[in-house]
């Protein structure tokens, strides 16, 4: 199993970023996928989840209406479009396949002026 997150960076409040997570080593289209984040000194939290076919999504209340999770089962990639970013969105973002105990290296997102 391998999950490689990318697309993070430094952005001003109100800006946007799109994270990508390239998956390999398992049958990607059979698994629901999630994005989590962990801010300094805080526990890792679930941000968004998408079903295996992409027909169903769930979001944490803190990101609802600002973030959009999507997936491409041909490219074996899951995305997180993040708009209207706030300083409290600063964290390392991780993708994860449901029921597979593996975490990638994460992608740092910093929202600051």
Helices and strands as residue ranges (DSSP letters): E 2-6, E 9-11, E 17-24, G 28-30, E 33-38, E 45-50, E 57-59, E 67-72, E 77-82, G 87-89, E 91-97, E 107-111
